[in-house]
Amino acid sequence: MEQIELFDISSPCKRVCETDKKGYCITCYRSREERFKWLTLSDSQKREVLRLCKQRALRRRYLLSQQQPQLNPTTSQFDLNF
């Protein structure tokens, strides 16, 4: 049974269309196909796309955090210059 929506599910587009190496938009995290088909998707399909986008955003943030150099808590930032 599909839940009744009172409002349209708006697009997550941020108007900055640039894709990463895997083909996902770097601001809304949708694939090319998801972006092109958005207006024809049902509400349940849109909710699924939004769920996937949240998952992709979390994965991207995690991967970026793993790439950041880890500072030793006993080392100050001034010690790193030497």
Secondary structure, DSSP 8 states (H G I E B T S, - for coil): -----SS-------S---B-TTSBBTTT--BHHHHHHGGGS-HHHHHHHHHHHHHHHHHHHHHHHHHS----TTS-TTGGG-
